[in-house]
Amino acid sequence: MSRKYKFNDNNQLYFVSFAVINWLDLFIRKEYKDEIVNSLKYCIEKKNLEIIDAIVIA
């Protein structure tokens, strides 16, 4: 995903997908999972991010 990609219309839904290099297992330790979850919670609370659905495959 390009770092220049922007969400310009706040009235639209967007599908976002992420992958990691070499399929590194990000959730091998609870601390890693917690960091991602806490980052999403921060964006929800402070930046008005709305997450309709999320799937985490580990």
Secondary structure, DSSP 8 states (H G I E B T S, - for coil): --TT-----TTS--------GGG--TTSSHHHHHHHHHHHHHHHHHS----S------
